[in-house]
Amino acid sequence: MAVTLIVLAVATLVIVAAALLPLLSSGGPAGGAGGEDERRRVQEDLDRSLAAIREIEHDHAAGNLSDEDFEDLDRTERARAVELIKRRDALTEENDR
């Protein structure tokens, strides 16, 4: 039980930190080098999100997450990853113009 709570707390911390990171970093102007910096930050957030998904799957397979906890965490992180992919693609299009 304690291990499950620790794993859940760590996974939650990773998700919250990844969500807050863009708010804490300084944003540059849209387009140009600033747009490329933003696209790079979104890609880094996406990479962290995909890593979190793998970690959630691993913890569930190892028996450290209940089916219910796994479904909640997995659904939330996958939705976040989809939004980041859309944002990255939109920024890539803007930079290509």
Secondary structure, 3 states (H helix, E strand, C coil): CHHHHHHHHHHHHHHHHHHHHHHHCCCCCCCHHHHHHHHHHHHHHHHHHHHHHHHHHHHHHCCCCCHHHHHHHHHHHHHHHHHHHHHHHHHHHHHHC
